[in-house]
Amino acid sequence: MSKRKSTANSARDDGEEDADYYLKGHYDNVLLVRDNVLKRDIEVTIRGGALFCDYHETQDHHCPHIEFAYSLDEIIKLKKGGKVR
């Protein structure tokens, strides 16, 4: 499971239980991100090659959920393969 503090300079820490965000799961074109600040699960979907945050209703890279998703190994691989921009 991937976990991360929300501060911009901190990297993912897979052993940290109090992470602000972590990847709870994924299916089809959906990443289920747990937001411990909001205390809810957030869906980040891949739409037309871009990530979309259902909570903030945006594709903006400044969205913390999208920023977190881009740090995940799964998305990095898709980006290198040209499936996500």
PDB file of N, CA, C and O in Angstrom, chain B, residues numbered from 101:
ATOM      1  N   MET B 101       0.823  -1.171   0.000  1.00  0.00           N
ATOM      2  CA  MET B 101       0.000   0.000   0.000  1.00  0.00           C
ATOM      3  C   MET B 101       0.873   1.243   0.000  1.00  0.00           C
ATOM      4  O   MET B 101       1.846   1.303   0.751  1.00  0.00           O
ATOM      5  N   SER B 102       0.560   2.212  -0.802  1.00  0.00           N
ATOM      6  CA  SER B 102       1.345   3.437  -0.877  1.00  0.00           C
ATOM      7  C   SER B 102       0.744   4.476   0.054  1.00  0.00           C
ATOM      8  O   SER B 102      -0.471   4.671   0.086  1.00  0.00           O
ATOM      9  N   LYS B 103       1.607   5.140   0.810  1.00  0.00           N
ATOM     10  CA  LYS B 103       1.152   6.145   1.768  1.00  0.00           C
ATOM     11  C   LYS B 103       2.012   7.378   1.626  1.00  0.00           C
ATOM     12  O   LYS B 103       3.149   7.292   1.161  1.00  0.00           O
ATOM     13  N   ARG B 104       1.477   8.545   2.027  1.00  0.00           N
ATOM     14  CA  ARG B 104       2.244   9.773   1.905  1.00  0.00           C
ATOM     15  C   ARG B 104       1.699  10.850   2.816  1.00  0.00           C
ATOM     16  O   ARG B 104       0.488  10.967   3.002  1.00  0.00           O
ATOM     17  N   LYS B 105       2.587  11.628   3.375  1.00  0.00           N
ATOM     18  CA  LYS B 105       2.202  12.840   4.080  1.00  0.00           C
ATOM     19  C   LYS B 105       1.822  13.883   3.034  1.00  0.00           C
ATOM     20  O   LYS B 105       2.271  13.805   1.890  1.00  0.00           O
ATOM     21  N   SER B 106       1.014  14.838   3.409  1.00  0.00           N
ATOM     22  CA  SER B 106       0.530  15.803   2.431  1.00  0.00           C
ATOM     23  C   SER B 106       1.515  16.923   2.126  1.00  0.00           C
ATOM     24  O   SER B 106       1.313  17.648   1.152  1.00  0.00           O
ATOM     25  N   THR B 107       2.560  17.096   2.907  1.00  0.00           N
ATOM     26  CA  THR B 107       3.491  18.183   2.629  1.00  0.00           C
ATOM     27  C   THR B 107       4.207  17.924   1.319  1.00  0.00           C
ATOM     28  O   THR B 107       4.531  16.780   0.999  1.00  0.00           O
ATOM     29  N   ALA B 108       4.451  18.963   0.573  1.00  0.00           N
ATOM     30  CA  ALA B 108       4.989  18.830  -0.777  1.00  0.00           C
ATOM     31  C   ALA B 108       6.385  18.215  -0.791  1.00  0.00           C
ATOM     32  O   ALA B 108       6.736  17.525  -1.747  1.00  0.00           O
ATOM     33  N   ASN B 109       7.180  18.446   0.233  1.00  0.00           N
ATOM     34  CA  ASN B 109       8.558  17.970   0.232  1.00  0.00           C
ATOM     35  C   ASN B 109       8.729  16.561   0.765  1.00  0.00           C
ATOM     36  O   ASN B 109       9.821  16.000   0.664  1.00  0.00           O
ATOM     37  N   SER B 110       7.694  15.976   1.327  1.00  0.00           N
ATOM     38  CA  SER B 110       7.865  14.637   1.886  1.00  0.00           C
ATOM     39  C   SER B 110       7.558  13.578   0.843  1.00  0.00           C
ATOM     40  O   SER B 110       6.666  13.739   0.010  1.00  0.00           O
ATOM     41  N   ALA B 111       8.304  12.509   0.905  1.00  0.00           N
ATOM     42  CA  ALA B 111       8.101  11.401  -0.031  1.00  0.00           C
ATOM     43  C   ALA B 111       7.159  10.386   0.589  1.00  0.00           C
ATOM     44  O   ALA B 111       6.841  10.451   1.777  1.00  0.00           O
ATOM     45  N   ARG B 112       6.720   9.453  -0.230  1.00  0.00           N
ATOM     46  CA  ARG B 112       5.889   8.362   0.284  1.00  0.00           C
ATOM     47  C   ARG B 112       6.669   7.602   1.334  1.00  0.00           C
ATOM     48  O   ARG B 112       7.883   7.430   1.224  1.00  0.00           O
ATOM     49  N   ASP B 113       5.965   7.154   2.344  1.00  0.00           N
ATOM     50  CA  ASP B 113       6.575   6.321   3.376  1.00  0.00           C
ATOM     51  C   ASP B 113       5.632   5.158   3.608  1.00  0.00           C
ATOM     52  O   ASP B 113       4.619   5.297   4.294  1.00  0.00           O
ATOM     53  N   ASP B 114       5.967   4.000   3.031  1.00  0.00           N
ATOM     54  CA  ASP B 114       5.066   2.862   3.067  1.00  0.00           C
ATOM     55  C   ASP B 114       4.821   2.322   4.472  1.00  0.00           C
ATOM     56  O   ASP B 114       3.877   1.558   4.673  1.00  0.00           O
ATOM     57  N   GLY B 115       5.643   2.696   5.444  1.00  0.00           N
ATOM     58  CA  GLY B 115       5.463   2.171   6.780  1.00  0.00           C
ATOM     59  C   GLY B 115       4.754   3.122   7.722  1.00  0.00           C
ATOM     60  O   GLY B 115       4.577   2.797   8.896  1.00  0.00           O
ATOM     61  N   GLU B 116       4.348   4.267   7.255  1.00  0.00           N
ATOM     62  CA  GLU B 116       3.780   5.281   8.126  1.00  0.00           C
ATOM     63  C   GLU B 116       2.261   5.160   8.194  1.00  0.00           C
ATOM     64  O   GLU B 116       1.568   5.333   7.191  1.00  0.00           O
ATOM     65  N   GLU B 117       1.758   4.862   9.381  1.00  0.00           N
ATOM     66  CA  GLU B 117       0.323   4.621   9.557  1.00  0.00           C
ATOM     67  C   GLU B 117      -0.501   5.896   9.591  1.00  0.00           C
ATOM     68  O   GLU B 117      -1.702   5.856   9.324  1.00  0.00           O
ATOM     69  N   ASP B 118       0.115   7.027   9.912  1.00  0.00           N
ATOM     70  CA  ASP B 118      -0.639   8.273  10.020  1.00  0.00           C
ATOM     71  C   ASP B 118      -0.534   9.137   8.766  1.00  0.00           C
ATOM     72  O   ASP B 118      -0.708  10.354   8.835  1.00  0.00           O
ATOM     73  N   ALA B 119      -0.254   8.521   7.635  1.00  0.00           N
ATOM     74  CA  ALA B 119      -0.140   9.269   6.379  1.00  0.00           C
ATOM     75  C   ALA B 119      -1.457   9.970   6.070  1.00  0.00           C
ATOM     76  O   ALA B 119      -2.535   9.447   6.352  1.00  0.00           O
ATOM     77  N   ASP B 120      -1.355  11.157   5.489  1.00  0.00           N
ATOM     78  CA  ASP B 120      -2.556  11.900   5.122  1.00  0.00           C
ATOM     79  C   ASP B 120      -3.305  11.216   3.981  1.00  0.00           C
ATOM     80  O   ASP B 120      -4.536  11.216   3.949  1.00  0.00           O
ATOM     81  N   TYR B 121      -2.552  10.629   3.041  1.00  0.00           N
ATOM     82  CA  TYR B 121      -3.148   9.941   1.889  1.00  0.00           C
ATOM     83  C   TYR B 121      -2.477   8.595   1.708  1.00  0.00           C
ATOM     84  O   TYR B 121      -1.278   8.448   1.944  1.00  0.00           O
ATOM     85  N   TYR B 122      -3.257   7.618   1.291  1.00  0.00           N
ATOM     86  CA  TYR B 122      -2.667   6.356   0.865  1.00  0.00           C
ATOM     87  C   TYR B 122      -3.586   5.682  -0.137  1.00  0.00           C
ATOM     88  O   TYR B 122      -4.792   5.926  -0.169  1.00  0.00           O
ATOM     89  N   LEU B 123      -2.986   4.829  -0.952  1.00  0.00           N
ATOM     90  CA  LEU B 123      -3.751   4.099  -1.963  1.00  0.00           C
ATOM     91  C   LEU B 123      -4.446   2.942  -1.275  1.00  0.00           C
ATOM     92  O   LEU B 123      -3.804   2.005  -0.801  1.00  0.00           O
ATOM     93  N   LYS B 124      -5.766   3.021  -1.228  1.00  0.00           N
ATOM     94  CA  LYS B 124      -6.568   1.991  -0.569  1.00  0.00           C
ATOM     95  C   LYS B 124      -6.823   0.822  -1.514  1.00  0.00           C
ATOM     96  O   LYS B 124      -6.939  -0.325  -1.082  1.00  0.00           O
ATOM     97  N   GLY B 125      -6.907   1.123  -2.801  1.00  0.00           N
ATOM     98  CA  GLY B 125      -7.130   0.085  -3.796  1.00  0.00           C
ATOM     99  C   GLY B 125      -7.312   0.691  -5.170  1.00  0.00           C
ATOM    100  O   GLY B 125      -7.322   1.911  -5.335  1.00  0.00           O
ATOM    101  N   HIS B 126      -7.458  -0.191  -6.163  1.00  0.00           N
ATOM    102  CA  HIS B 126      -7.713   0.298  -7.524  1.00  0.00           C
ATOM    103  C   HIS B 126      -8.460  -0.780  -8.294  1.00  0.00           C
ATOM    104  O   HIS B 126      -8.313  -1.973  -8.030  1.00  0.00           O
ATOM    105  N   TYR B 127      -9.256  -0.337  -9.243  1.00  0.00           N
ATOM    106  CA  TYR B 127     -10.010  -1.215 -10.118  1.00  0.00           C
ATOM    107  C   TYR B 127     -10.303  -0.468 -11.407  1.00  0.00           C
ATOM    108  O   TYR B 127     -10.478   0.750 -11.409  1.00  0.00           O
ATOM    109  N   ASP B 128     -10.353  -1.212 -12.500  1.00  0.00           N
ATOM    110  CA  ASP B 128     -10.586  -0.615 -13.821  1.00  0.00           C
ATOM    111  C   ASP B 128      -9.734   0.641 -13.992  1.00  0.00           C
ATOM    112  O   ASP B 128      -8.505   0.563 -13.981  1.00  0.00           O
ATOM    113  N   ASN B 129     -10.374   1.790 -14.149  1.00  0.00           N
ATOM    114  CA  ASN B 129      -9.654   3.051 -14.339  1.00  0.00           C
ATOM    115  C   ASN B 129      -9.774   3.960 -13.110  1.00  0.00           C
ATOM    116  O   ASN B 129      -9.696   5.182 -13.230  1.00  0.00           O
ATOM    117  N   VAL B 130      -9.963   3.366 -11.941  1.00  0.00           N
ATOM    118  CA  VAL B 130     -10.196   4.133 -10.714  1.00  0.00           C
ATOM    119  C   VAL B 130      -9.141   3.802  -9.653  1.00  0.00           C
ATOM    120  O   VAL B 130      -8.849   2.636  -9.385  1.00  0.00           O
ATOM    121  N   LEU B 131      -8.580   4.859  -9.060  1.00  0.00           N
ATOM    122  CA  LEU B 131      -7.721   4.718  -7.885  1.00  0.00           C
ATOM    123  C   LEU B 131      -8.532   5.158  -6.678  1.00  0.00           C
ATOM    124  O   LEU B 131      -9.129   6.235  -6.693  1.00  0.00           O
ATOM    125  N   LEU B 132      -8.561   4.351  -5.646  1.00  0.00           N
ATOM    126  CA  LEU B 132      -9.267   4.702  -4.429  1.00  0.00           C
ATOM    127  C   LEU B 132      -8.241   5.194  -3.421  1.00  0.00           C
ATOM    128  O   LEU B 132      -7.466   4.414  -2.866  1.00  0.00           O
ATOM    129  N   VAL B 133      -8.250   6.509  -3.192  1.00  0.00           N
ATOM    130  CA  VAL B 133      -7.282   7.156  -2.311  1.00  0.00           C
ATOM    131  C   VAL B 133      -7.965   7.449  -0.983  1.00  0.00           C
ATOM    132  O   VAL B 133      -9.020   8.083  -0.944  1.00  0.00           O
ATOM    133  N   ARG B 134      -7.361   6.986   0.099  1.00  0.00           N
ATOM    134  CA  ARG B 134      -7.883   7.306   1.432  1.00  0.00           C
ATOM    135  C   ARG B 134      -7.296   8.638   1.863  1.00  0.00           C
ATOM    136  O   ARG B 134      -6.077   8.808   1.899  1.00  0.00           O
ATOM    137  N   ASP B 135      -8.169   9.579   2.188  1.00  0.00           N
ATOM    138  CA  ASP B 135      -7.766  10.896   2.684  1.00  0.00           C
ATOM    139  C   ASP B 135      -8.064  10.915   4.185  1.00  0.00           C
ATOM    140  O   ASP B 135      -9.223  11.022   4.587  1.00  0.00           O
ATOM    141  N   ASN B 136      -7.033  10.811   5.001  1.00  0.00           N
ATOM    142  CA  ASN B 136      -7.223  10.794   6.451  1.00  0.00           C
ATOM    143  C   ASN B 136      -7.514  12.168   7.027  1.00  0.00           C
ATOM    144  O   ASN B 136      -7.969  12.275   8.166  1.00  0.00           O
ATOM    145  N   VAL B 137      -7.260  13.221   6.259  1.00  0.00           N
ATOM    146  CA  VAL B 137      -7.597  14.569   6.701  1.00  0.00           C
ATOM    147  C   VAL B 137      -9.119  14.754   6.605  1.00  0.00           C
ATOM    148  O   VAL B 137      -9.758  15.227   7.545  1.00  0.00           O
ATOM    149  N   LEU B 138      -9.684  14.373   5.451  1.00  0.00           N
ATOM    150  CA  LEU B 138     -11.132  14.468   5.250  1.00  0.00           C
ATOM    151  C   LEU B 138     -11.881  13.286   5.857  1.00  0.00           C
ATOM    152  O   LEU B 138     -13.103  13.318   6.007  1.00  0.00           O
ATOM    153  N   LYS B 139     -11.126  12.242   6.205  1.00  0.00           N
ATOM    154  CA  LYS B 139     -11.690  11.003   6.745  1.00  0.00           C
ATOM    155  C   LYS B 139     -12.698  10.377   5.789  1.00  0.00           C
ATOM    156  O   LYS B 139     -13.809  10.008   6.170  1.00  0.00           O
ATOM    157  N   ARG B 140     -12.265  10.271   4.519  1.00  0.00           N
ATOM    158  CA  ARG B 140     -13.116   9.658   3.504  1.00  0.00           C
ATOM    159  C   ARG B 140     -12.270   9.108   2.366  1.00  0.00           C
ATOM    160  O   ARG B 140     -11.107   9.476   2.198  1.00  0.00           O
ATOM    161  N   ASP B 141     -12.875   8.225   1.595  1.00  0.00           N
ATOM    162  CA  ASP B 141     -12.237   7.661   0.409  1.00  0.00           C
ATOM    163  C   ASP B 141     -12.549   8.554  -0.785  1.00  0.00           C
ATOM    164  O   ASP B 141     -13.685   8.989  -0.972  1.00  0.00           O
ATOM    165  N   ILE B 142     -11.526   8.819  -1.586  1.00  0.00           N
ATOM    166  CA  ILE B 142     -11.650   9.690  -2.757  1.00  0.00           C
ATOM    167  C   ILE B 142     -11.338   8.872  -4.001  1.00  0.00           C
ATOM    168  O   ILE B 142     -10.339   8.154  -4.042  1.00  0.00           O
ATOM    169  N   GLU B 143     -12.188   8.977  -5.011  1.00  0.00           N
ATOM    170  CA  GLU B 143     -11.925   8.307  -6.283  1.00  0.00           C
ATOM    171  C   GLU B 143     -11.193   9.254  -7.224  1.00  0.00           C
ATOM    172  O   GLU B 143     -11.634  10.374  -7.479  1.00  0.00           O
ATOM    173  N   VAL B 144     -10.063   8.772  -7.732  1.00  0.00           N
ATOM    174  CA  VAL B 144      -9.323   9.483  -8.783  1.00  0.00           C
ATOM    175  C   VAL B 144      -9.410   8.586 -10.006  1.00  0.00           C
ATOM    176  O   VAL B 144      -8.919   7.457  -9.990  1.00  0.00           O
ATOM    177  N   THR B 145     -10.031   9.083 -11.061  1.00  0.00           N
ATOM    178  CA  THR B 145     -10.250   8.264 -12.248  1.00  0.00           C
ATOM    179  C   THR B 145      -9.347   8.716 -13.397  1.00  0.00           C
ATOM    180  O   THR B 145      -8.914   9.866 -13.465  1.00  0.00           O
ATOM    181  N   ILE B 146      -9.084   7.774 -14.286  1.00  0.00           N
ATOM    182  CA  ILE B 146      -8.346   8.089 -15.512  1.00  0.00           C
ATOM    183  C   ILE B 146      -9.393   8.309 -16.595  1.00  0.00           C
ATOM    184  O   ILE B 146     -10.132   7.394 -16.957  1.00  0.00           O
ATOM    185  N   ARG B 147      -9.445   9.531 -17.106  1.00  0.00           N
ATOM    186  CA  ARG B 147     -10.421   9.901 -18.147  1.00  0.00           C
ATOM    187  C   ARG B 147      -9.674  10.488 -19.329  1.00  0.00           C
ATOM    188  O   ARG B 147      -9.059  11.548 -19.221  1.00  0.00           O
ATOM    189  N   GLY B 148      -9.729   9.808 -20.441  1.00  0.00           N
ATOM    190  CA  GLY B 148      -9.079  10.313 -21.654  1.00  0.00           C
ATOM    191  C   GLY B 148      -7.591  10.541 -21.474  1.00  0.00           C
ATOM    192  O   GLY B 148      -7.027  11.451 -22.081  1.00  0.00           O
ATOM    193  N   GLY B 149      -6.950   9.734 -20.654  1.00  0.00           N
ATOM    194  CA  GLY B 149      -5.520   9.856 -20.441  1.00  0.00           C
ATOM    195  C   GLY B 149      -5.118  10.827 -19.350  1.00  0.00           C
ATOM    196  O   GLY B 149      -3.928  10.990 -19.082  1.00  0.00           O
ATOM    197  N   ALA B 150      -6.086  11.478 -18.712  1.00  0.00           N
ATOM    198  CA  ALA B 150      -5.789  12.425 -17.637  1.00  0.00           C
ATOM    199  C   ALA B 150      -6.406  11.932 -16.332  1.00  0.00           C
ATOM    200  O   ALA B 150      -7.390  11.193 -16.341  1.00  0.00           O
ATOM    201  N   LEU B 151      -5.821  12.345 -15.217  1.00  0.00           N
ATOM    202  CA  LEU B 151      -6.382  11.999 -13.917  1.00  0.00           C
ATOM    203  C   LEU B 151      -7.436  13.025 -13.532  1.00  0.00           C
ATOM    204  O   LEU B 151      -7.258  14.222 -13.757  1.00  0.00           O
ATOM    205  N   PHE B 152      -8.536  12.554 -12.950  1.00  0.00           N
ATOM    206  CA  PHE B 152      -9.643  13.417 -12.547  1.00  0.00           C
ATOM    207  C   PHE B 152     -10.024  13.088 -11.113  1.00  0.00           C
ATOM    208  O   PHE B 152     -10.299  11.931 -10.795  1.00  0.00           O
ATOM    209  N   CYS B 153     -10.044  14.092 -10.244  1.00  0.00           N
ATOM    210  CA  CYS B 153     -10.446  13.922  -8.854  1.00  0.00           C
ATOM    211  C   CYS B 153     -11.949  14.123  -8.751  1.00  0.00           C
ATOM    212  O   CYS B 153     -12.460  15.209  -9.026  1.00  0.00           O
ATOM    213  N   ASP B 154     -12.655  13.072  -8.352  1.00  0.00           N
ATOM    214  CA  ASP B 154     -14.110  13.168  -8.232  1.00  0.00           C
ATOM    215  C   ASP B 154     -14.535  14.071  -7.074  1.00  0.00           C
ATOM    216  O   ASP B 154     -15.601  14.684  -7.127  1.00  0.00           O
ATOM    217  N   TYR B 155     -13.718  14.155  -6.038  1.00  0.00           N
ATOM    218  CA  TYR B 155     -14.072  14.986  -4.877  1.00  0.00           C
ATOM    219  C   TYR B 155     -13.996  16.469  -5.225  1.00  0.00           C
ATOM    220  O   TYR B 155     -14.928  17.224  -4.948  1.00  0.00           O
ATOM    221  N   HIS B 156     -12.895  16.881  -5.829  1.00  0.00           N
ATOM    222  CA  HIS B 156     -12.708  18.289  -6.180  1.00  0.00           C
ATOM    223  C   HIS B 156     -13.240  18.625  -7.573  1.00  0.00           C
ATOM    224  O   HIS B 156     -13.247  19.788  -7.976  1.00  0.00           O
ATOM    225  N   GLU B 157     -13.683  17.609  -8.301  1.00  0.00           N
ATOM    226  CA  GLU B 157     -14.211  17.778  -9.654  1.00  0.00           C
ATOM    227  C   GLU B 157     -13.233  18.566 -10.532  1.00  0.00           C
ATOM    228  O   GLU B 157     -13.590  19.580 -11.132  1.00  0.00           O
ATOM    229  N   THR B 158     -11.985  18.070 -10.592  1.00  0.00           N
ATOM    230  CA  THR B 158     -10.958  18.778 -11.329  1.00  0.00           C
ATOM    231  C   THR B 158      -9.914  17.814 -11.889  1.00  0.00           C
ATOM    232  O   THR B 158      -9.781  16.677 -11.437  1.00  0.00           O
ATOM    233  N   GLN B 159      -9.185  18.302 -12.881  1.00  0.00           N
ATOM    234  CA  GLN B 159      -8.011  17.612 -13.412  1.00  0.00           C
ATOM    235  C   GLN B 159      -6.750  18.386 -13.037  1.00  0.00           C
ATOM    236  O   GLN B 159      -5.659  18.073 -13.514  1.00  0.00           O
ATOM    237  N   ASP B 160      -6.900  19.376 -12.201  1.00  0.00           N
ATOM    238  CA  ASP B 160      -5.809  20.270 -11.820  1.00  0.00           C
ATOM    239  C   ASP B 160      -4.721  19.515 -11.062  1.00  0.00           C
ATOM    240  O   ASP B 160      -5.004  18.778 -10.118  1.00  0.00           O
ATOM    241  N   HIS B 161      -3.475  19.709 -11.487  1.00  0.00           N
ATOM    242  CA  HIS B 161      -2.334  19.049 -10.844  1.00  0.00           C
ATOM    243  C   HIS B 161      -2.077  19.596  -9.442  1.00  0.00           C
ATOM    244  O   HIS B 161      -1.269  19.032  -8.705  1.00  0.00           O
ATOM    245  N   HIS B 162      -2.744  20.677  -9.063  1.00  0.00           N
ATOM    246  CA  HIS B 162      -2.585  21.225  -7.720  1.00  0.00           C
ATOM    247  C   HIS B 162      -3.522  20.542  -6.726  1.00  0.00           C
ATOM    248  O   HIS B 162      -3.410  20.773  -5.522  1.00  0.00           O
ATOM    249  N   CYS B 163      -4.424  19.723  -7.198  1.00  0.00           N
ATOM    250  CA  CYS B 163      -5.309  18.948  -6.315  1.00  0.00           C
ATOM    251  C   CYS B 163      -4.426  17.947  -5.556  1.00  0.00           C
ATOM    252  O   CYS B 163      -3.652  17.221  -6.179  1.00  0.00           O
ATOM    253  N   PRO B 164      -4.530  17.898  -4.232  1.00  0.00           N
ATOM    254  CA  PRO B 164      -3.655  17.000  -3.469  1.00  0.00           C
ATOM    255  C   PRO B 164      -3.861  15.526  -3.799  1.00  0.00           C
ATOM    256  O   PRO B 164      -2.922  14.737  -3.695  1.00  0.00           O
ATOM    257  N   HIS B 165      -5.067  15.141  -4.192  1.00  0.00           N
ATOM    258  CA  HIS B 165      -5.336  13.742  -4.523  1.00  0.00           C
ATOM    259  C   HIS B 165      -4.688  13.357  -5.853  1.00  0.00           C
ATOM    260  O   HIS B 165      -4.156  12.256  -5.998  1.00  0.00           O
ATOM    261  N   ILE B 166      -4.738  14.273  -6.822  1.00  0.00           N
ATOM    262  CA  ILE B 166      -4.084  14.027  -8.110  1.00  0.00           C
ATOM    263  C   ILE B 166      -2.570  14.070  -7.935  1.00  0.00           C
ATOM    264  O   ILE B 166      -1.853  13.247  -8.502  1.00  0.00           O
ATOM    265  N   GLU B 167      -2.087  15.027  -7.152  1.00  0.00           N
ATOM    266  CA  GLU B 167      -0.647  15.107  -6.871  1.00  0.00           C
ATOM    267  C   GLU B 167      -0.166  13.798  -6.238  1.00  0.00           C
ATOM    268  O   GLU B 167       0.887  13.279  -6.611  1.00  0.00           O
ATOM    269  N   PHE B 168      -0.924  13.271  -5.294  1.00  0.00           N
ATOM    270  CA  PHE B 168      -0.572  11.998  -4.668  1.00  0.00           C
ATOM    271  C   PHE B 168      -0.593  10.868  -5.692  1.00  0.00           C
ATOM    272  O   PHE B 168       0.320  10.043  -5.727  1.00  0.00           O
ATOM    273  N   ALA B 169      -1.628  10.828  -6.523  1.00  0.00           N
ATOM    274  CA  ALA B 169      -1.758   9.752  -7.514  1.00  0.00           C
ATOM    275  C   ALA B 169      -0.563   9.738  -8.470  1.00  0.00           C
ATOM    276  O   ALA B 169      -0.074   8.667  -8.830  1.00  0.00           O
ATOM    277  N   TYR B 170      -0.090  10.916  -8.882  1.00  0.00           N
ATOM    278  CA  TYR B 170       1.059  10.974  -9.784  1.00  0.00           C
ATOM    279  C   TYR B 170       2.343  10.462  -9.129  1.00  0.00           C
ATOM    280  O   TYR B 170       3.308  10.164  -9.832  1.00  0.00           O
ATOM    281  N   SER B 171       2.375  10.354  -7.808  1.00  0.00           N
ATOM    282  CA  SER B 171       3.558   9.838  -7.124  1.00  0.00           C
ATOM    283  C   SER B 171       3.551   8.312  -7.027  1.00  0.00           C
ATOM    284  O   SER B 171       4.542   7.712  -6.611  1.00  0.00           O
ATOM    285  N   LEU B 172       2.445   7.690  -7.408  1.00  0.00           N
ATOM    286  CA  LEU B 172       2.318   6.230  -7.294  1.00  0.00           C
ATOM    287  C   LEU B 172       3.044   5.515  -8.435  1.00  0.00           C
ATOM    288  O   LEU B 172       3.013   5.961  -9.582  1.00  0.00           O
ATOM    289  N   ASP B 173       3.690   4.411  -8.102  1.00  0.00           N
ATOM    290  CA  ASP B 173       4.414   3.634  -9.104  1.00  0.00           C
ATOM    291  C   ASP B 173       3.508   3.212 -10.259  1.00  0.00           C
ATOM    292  O   ASP B 173       3.941   3.198 -11.411  1.00  0.00           O
ATOM    293  N   GLU B 174       2.262   2.869  -9.960  1.00  0.00           N
ATOM    294  CA  GLU B 174       1.322   2.421 -10.993  1.00  0.00           C
ATOM    295  C   GLU B 174       1.097   3.513 -12.033  1.00  0.00           C
ATOM    296  O   GLU B 174       1.073   3.233 -13.232  1.00  0.00           O
ATOM    297  N   ILE B 175       0.933   4.751 -11.582  1.00  0.00           N
ATOM    298  CA  ILE B 175       0.685   5.873 -12.497  1.00  0.00           C
ATOM    299  C   ILE B 175       1.970   6.258 -13.221  1.00  0.00           C
ATOM    300  O   ILE B 175       1.931   6.620 -14.397  1.00  0.00           O
ATOM    301  N   ILE B 176       3.101   6.186 -12.537  1.00  0.00           N
ATOM    302  CA  ILE B 176       4.378   6.492 -13.184  1.00  0.00           C
ATOM    303  C   ILE B 176       4.603   5.543 -14.363  1.00  0.00           C
ATOM    304  O   ILE B 176       5.056   5.970 -15.425  1.00  0.00           O
ATOM    305  N   LYS B 177       4.290   4.268 -14.180  1.00  0.00           N
ATOM    306  CA  LYS B 177       4.439   3.291 -15.272  1.00  0.00           C
ATOM    307  C   LYS B 177       3.492   3.613 -16.425  1.00  0.00           C
ATOM    308  O   LYS B 177       3.886   3.544 -17.589  1.00  0.00           O
ATOM    309  N   LEU B 178       2.246   3.964 -16.109  1.00  0.00           N
ATOM    310  CA  LEU B 178       1.285   4.307 -17.159  1.00  0.00           C
ATOM    311  C   LEU B 178       1.721   5.576 -17.896  1.00  0.00           C
ATOM    312  O   LEU B 178       1.545   5.686 -19.110  1.00  0.00           O
ATOM    313  N   LYS B 179       2.287   6.524 -17.160  1.00  0.00           N
ATOM    314  CA  LYS B 179       2.743   7.767 -17.782  1.00  0.00           C
ATOM    315  C   LYS B 179       3.901   7.496 -18.742  1.00  0.00           C
ATOM    316  O   LYS B 179       3.941   8.044 -19.843  1.00  0.00           O
ATOM    317  N   LYS B 180       4.840   6.649 -18.320  1.00  0.00           N
ATOM    318  CA  LYS B 180       5.954   6.301 -19.190  1.00  0.00           C
ATOM    319  C   LYS B 180       5.480   5.564 -20.435  1.00  0.00           C
ATOM    320  O   LYS B 180       6.078   5.697 -21.502  1.00  0.00           O
ATOM    321  N   GLY B 181       4.417   4.793 -20.305  1.00  0.00           N
ATOM    322  CA  GLY B 181       3.870   4.054 -21.436  1.00  0.00           C
ATOM    323  C   GLY B 181       2.953   4.877 -22.313  1.00  0.00           C
ATOM    324  O   GLY B 181       2.434   4.376 -23.311  1.00  0.00           O
ATOM    325  N   GLY B 182       2.743   6.160 -21.948  1.00  0.00           N
ATOM    326  CA  GLY B 182       1.926   7.042 -22.748  1.00  0.00           C
ATOM    327  C   GLY B 182       0.421   6.892 -22.542  1.00  0.00           C
ATOM    328  O   GLY B 182      -0.366   7.461 -23.298  1.00  0.00           O
ATOM    329  N   LYS B 183       0.019   6.140 -21.539  1.00  0.00           N
ATOM    330  CA  LYS B 183      -1.410   5.942 -21.275  1.00  0.00           C
ATOM    331  C   LYS B 183      -2.011   7.017 -20.388  1.00  0.00           C
ATOM    332  O   LYS B 183      -3.228   7.196 -20.346  1.00  0.00           O
ATOM    333  N   VAL B 184      -1.147   7.732 -19.680  1.00  0.00           N
ATOM    334  CA  VAL B 184      -1.572   8.859 -18.834  1.00  0.00           C
ATOM    335  C   VAL B 184      -0.656  10.016 -19.148  1.00  0.00           C
ATOM    336  O   VAL B 184       0.553   9.850 -19.304  1.00  0.00           O
ATOM    337  N   ARG B 185      -1.256  11.204 -19.241  1.00  0.00           N
ATOM    338  CA  ARG B 185      -0.425  12.388 -19.520  1.00  0.00           C
ATOM    339  C   ARG B 185      -0.314  13.253 -18.295  1.00  0.00           C
ATOM    340  O   ARG B 185       0.344  14.292 -18.332  1.00  0.00           O
TER     341      ARG B 185
END
